[in-house]
Amino acid sequence: MSLSRVENPCFLLFLFVFQAIFILILYRGGPSNVFRGFLDSHQVLDYSKTHDVYTNLSLFTQAPNEEAMPYCSAQSPIFVGPLTITFRVLPSERMIIKKNPFVQSGGRYRPPHCLARYKSAILVAYKNQEKYLHHLLYYIHPFLQRQQLSYSIYLIQQVGNGTFNRAKLLNVGVREALKDEDWDCLLLHDVDLVPENDYNLYVCDEYYPKHMASAMDKFQYTIQLAGMKIVRTSPHLGRYKVMDYNEETETQEPWRRPTSRHNTRKTWKDDGMNSLEFKLLSRTKHPLYTNITVDIGYVPPFS
């Protein structure tokens, strides 16, 4: 006695599993998101066992023939997960340069062994925060290299005694960075935040803005964002250490600022890049970053 294919239990089970997978793909917004979820479950998440951010970077050596270089692997072969982050010793610029031999003038890097699949520009608003900057550069360069990215770091520096305007400085950074390269992703980075997991990929989402720092040690690795249509890195991957020097008091962090009376809903079409005005004072390539010094005019204090 034989059963038709429709009546066969194995075939019915296969059909059920196939339909379930199809529904899951539709629900999660495409196959890439589904597979990313499976990959996340296999990533190293034990933050009691961390690794030096420079671990195995020496495996990336110069290819003998640059014209015949292959594309980089879809996932970096040297990922380790949680990283050891400490701010007890201030690294010197000379030390950072020595530990990052493939970083070129202006803070530009391309993988020496393969062709990068993604190009990212890191934009950092800055005003007299040298200690923060040294720590950030020490960690962020090897962090990005571990991900096999082609990248460049831009420091947008505000001059004068006006109120520090992070948002406007980052808008300047976007405009200036796009003069150099058609970047796949522009990342707006705080100078006092350092990522703790190299699986936290510094690439953009295809459709929505992406919030990288979804968990900070300063807030017990929790953070609330309300009313924003964004993509968030999983909290177990988007963990960050926050630098906190007591003497660095002039920088007003976004989460400490009082509520502004500025009505964004009425003015957003005329704000930002549409109305950006500034005076470019200098643009200098340093060994670890490109410094863009600007005068953004008078900035009134927060209401």
C-alpha positions in Angstrom: 0.0 0.0 0.0 1.4 3.4 -0.9 0.4 7.0 -0.1 0.3 9.8 -2.6 2.8 12.6 -2.1 0.2 14.9 -0.6 -0.7 12.3 2.0 2.9 11.4 2.9 3.6 12.6 6.5 7.2 13.5 5.6 6.1 15.6 2.7 3.5 17.4 4.9 6.1 18.0 7.5 8.5 19.5 4.9 5.7 21.7 3.5 4.9 22.9 7.0 8.5 23.8 7.8 9.0 25.5 4.4 5.9 27.7 5.0 7.0 28.6 8.5 10.4 29.7 7.2 8.7 31.7 4.5 6.5 33.5 7.0 9.5 34.2 9.3 11.4 35.8 6.4 8.5 38.1 5.6 8.0 38.9 9.3 11.7 39.8 9.9 11.9 41.9 6.8 14.0 39.7 4.5 16.4 36.8 4.6 19.4 38.9 5.6 17.7 39.8 8.9 16.7 36.2 9.6 20.3 34.9 9.0 21.7 37.8 11.1 19.6 36.6 13.9 20.9 33.1 13.6 24.5 34.5 13.5 23.9 36.6 16.6 23.0 33.5 18.6 26.5 32.0 17.9 28.5 35.1 18.8 30.7 35.3 21.8 28.7 37.1 24.6 30.6 36.3 27.8 31.8 39.8 28.9 33.7 38.2 31.8 36.2 36.9 29.2 37.4 39.8 27.1 40.2 40.1 24.5 42.7 42.7 23.6 41.4 44.8 20.7 44.7 44.2 18.8 44.4 40.4 19.0 45.4 38.7 15.8 45.5 42.0 13.8 49.0 41.0 12.7 47.4 38.2 10.6 46.3 40.9 8.2 49.5 41.3 6.1 50.1 43.1 2.8 49.0 41.1 -0.2 51.8 40.4 -2.7 49.8 41.5 -5.6 47.3 44.3 -5.0 45.7 44.0 -8.4 44.7 40.4 -7.8 43.4 40.9 -4.3 40.2 39.0 -3.5 37.2 40.5 -1.7 37.3 40.3 2.0 35.3 37.4 3.6 31.7 38.2 4.5 32.6 37.7 8.2 36.0 38.7 9.5 38.1 35.6 10.5 39.5 37.4 13.6 36.3 38.3 15.5 36.6 37.6 19.2 33.4 39.3 20.6 33.8 41.2 23.9 36.9 43.5 24.1 39.0 44.6 27.0 38.4 48.4 27.4 40.1 50.4 30.1 41.0 54.1 30.5 43.5 53.8 33.3 46.6 54.6 31.1 46.5 57.4 28.5 48.0 56.2 25.2 50.3 58.5 23.4 49.9 59.4 19.7 53.2 57.7 18.9 52.1 54.4 20.5 48.8 54.5 18.6 50.6 55.1 15.3 53.0 52.3 16.0 50.2 49.8 16.7 48.4 50.7 13.5 51.0 50.5 10.7 48.5 50.3 7.9 46.6 53.5 8.8 47.5 56.2 6.2 47.7 59.9 6.5 44.3 61.5 7.4 43.2 58.4 9.4 42.5 56.4 6.2 42.6 52.6 6.1 42.0 49.9 3.5 42.5 46.3 4.4 46.0 45.3 3.1 45.0 41.7 2.3 41.6 42.0 0.6 39.2 44.4 -1.0 36.8 45.8 1.5 33.1 45.2 0.9 32.1 48.3 2.8 33.3 51.9 3.1 32.5 53.9 6.3 33.4 57.4 7.4 33.6 58.0 11.2 32.6 61.6 12.1 33.5 62.9 15.5 32.4 66.3 16.9 35.2 67.7 19.0 36.2 70.6 21.2 39.2 70.5 23.6 38.8 66.8 24.6 42.3 65.5 24.0 42.2 62.7 26.6 39.0 61.4 25.2 40.4 61.5 21.7 43.5 59.5 22.5 41.5 56.7 24.1 39.0 56.7 21.2 41.7 56.5 18.6 43.6 53.8 20.4 40.5 51.5 20.4 38.5 52.6 17.3 41.2 52.0 14.7 41.8 48.3 15.5 38.1 47.9 16.1 37.3 49.0 12.5 40.2 47.0 11.1 38.9 43.8 12.7 35.8 44.3 10.6 37.8 44.5 7.4 36.3 47.9 6.5 37.7 50.6 4.3 37.3 53.7 6.5 38.4 57.2 7.4 38.1 59.1 10.7 37.2 62.8 10.6 37.5 65.1 13.6 35.3 68.2 13.2 36.6 70.8 15.6 34.7 73.9 16.8 36.6 77.1 17.5 35.5 80.0 19.7 33.8 80.2 23.1 30.3 79.5 21.9 28.2 76.7 23.1 29.4 73.3 21.8 27.0 72.4 18.9 27.5 68.7 18.2 24.7 68.4 15.7 25.9 71.3 13.5 29.5 70.0 13.6 28.4 66.6 12.5 26.5 68.2 9.6 29.7 69.9 8.6 31.5 66.5 8.8 29.0 64.9 6.5 29.5 67.6 3.8 33.3 67.5 4.1 33.6 63.7 4.2 31.5 63.3 1.0 34.0 65.5 -0.8 36.6 62.6 -0.4 34.6 59.5 -1.1 31.1 58.2 -1.9 30.8 56.5 1.5 28.5 53.6 2.0 27.9 54.7 5.6 28.5 57.9 7.6 28.7 57.2 11.4 28.1 60.0 13.8 30.3 59.1 16.8 30.8 60.6 20.2 34.4 61.2 21.3 33.7 59.6 24.7 32.2 56.3 23.6 34.2 53.1 22.9 32.5 50.0 21.5 33.0 46.7 23.5 32.2 44.0 21.0 33.8 43.7 17.5 30.6 42.0 16.2 29.0 45.5 16.5 29.3 46.2 12.8 30.0 49.8 11.7 27.8 49.6 8.6 24.5 51.2 7.9 21.0 49.6 7.6 19.6 49.5 4.2 16.4 51.4 5.1 16.5 53.2 8.4 19.0 55.1 10.6 20.9 52.7 12.8 21.5 53.3 16.5 24.8 51.7 17.4 25.2 52.4 21.1 22.1 50.5 22.4 23.7 49.8 25.8 26.1 51.9 27.9 27.9 51.0 31.1 27.1 54.4 32.5 23.4 53.5 32.5 23.9 49.9 33.5 23.7 48.9 29.8 20.1 50.2 29.3 19.0 53.2 27.3 15.5 54.4 26.3 14.6 55.9 22.9 11.0 56.9 22.4 9.1 57.7 19.2 12.0 57.1 16.8 11.8 54.9 13.7 15.3 53.5 13.8 17.2 50.2 13.7 19.0 49.4 16.9 22.0 47.1 17.4 21.1 44.3 19.7 21.9 45.4 23.3 24.2 42.4 23.9 26.3 43.6 20.9 25.9 47.4 21.1 27.6 47.8 24.4 29.8 50.9 25.0 32.1 52.2 27.7 31.7 55.8 28.5 34.7 57.9 29.4 34.2 60.3 32.3 36.9 62.6 33.4 35.7 64.9 36.1 37.8 67.8 34.8 36.1 67.6 31.4 33.1 69.6 32.3 32.5 71.8 29.3 31.1 69.1 27.0 27.3 68.8 27.5 26.4 65.3 26.7 23.1 64.9 24.7 21.3 63.0 27.5 22.0 65.8 30.0 20.8 68.7 28.0 17.6 70.4 29.0 14.6 70.2 26.7 14.9 72.7 23.9 12.1 75.1 22.9 13.0 74.6 19.3 10.0 73.2 17.4 11.6 70.5 15.2 8.2 69.5 13.6 7.8 72.9 12.2 11.3 73.6 11.0 12.9 70.3 10.0 12.6 71.0 6.3 14.7 74.2 6.7 17.2 72.9 9.3 20.3 70.8 9.1 22.0 70.3 5.8 19.5 72.6 4.0 20.5 75.7 5.9 24.0 74.7 7.0 26.4 77.7 7.1 29.9 77.6 8.4 33.4 78.9 7.7 36.0 76.3 7.0 39.2 77.5 8.7 41.5 74.5 8.0 41.5 71.0 6.8 44.6 69.0 7.9 45.6 65.4 7.6 47.0 64.0 10.8 48.5 60.5 11.0 45.4 59.1 12.7 42.6 61.4 11.5 41.6 64.3 9.3 41.1 67.4 11.3 38.4 69.9 10.1 38.4 73.2 12.0 35.3 75.4 11.5 33.7 78.5 12.7 30.0 77.8 12.9 29.1 81.3 14.1 27.3 82.3 17.3 25.6 79.5 19.1 23.1 80.6 21.7 23.1 78.7 25.0 20.4 76.1 25.5 17.0 77.6 26.6 
